[in-house]
Amino acid sequence: MTSTGWVLLAVGVVLVLLLAWAVFTLARLRRLEGRVDRAWEALEGALTRRAELADAVAREHAEDLGALRADALAGAVADARRPSGGDREVAENALGRLVRELPDPLRAPELDDAGWRVGLARRFYNDAVRDTRALRRRPGPRTLRLHARRPLPRFFDIDDGLDAVVGTGPVGRA
């Protein structure tokens, strides 16, 4: 084999390796984006469940809560379902704060469990977002535009109070 043949063979091998890497990276990006979508659905479900339970507490225990607190809780639930300013995180923070401030006799175990699930779902979602963003920001995928112009997923940052729940949640029990 001549030197030109060796060069062509080397270039061919490099091109095949580059193509294999691009296909592997593209498949990984799609898996991560699917993971982000599934994690968002789980987070959305957990947030919806918490809002439903908080709404039930506001309706069923309005007398025990007092009119002002019951109205504030019902308003926070409505805002969390359809944020007026479009900022879902602010609305969920307000609802979460009001739920954590409920007196213990009115805060059902299901509501604490829903708060626990919101915190876990948020962490799983943010982990998926972090992994996706990290891969998309690498030079290779960014240069080859393997993201196909899809927007970067956003983190969902709320104060879910999970640190306060850890001692009483299912995992925190000794």
Secondary structure by P-SEA (a helix, b strand, c coil): ccaaaaaaaaaaaaaaaaaaaaaaaaaaaaaaaaaaaaaaaaaaaaaaaaaaaaaaaaaaacccccaaaaaaaaaaaaaaaccccccaaaaaaaaaaaaaacccccccaaaaaaaaaaaaaaaaaaaaaaaaaaaaacaaaaaacccccccccccccccccccccccccccccc
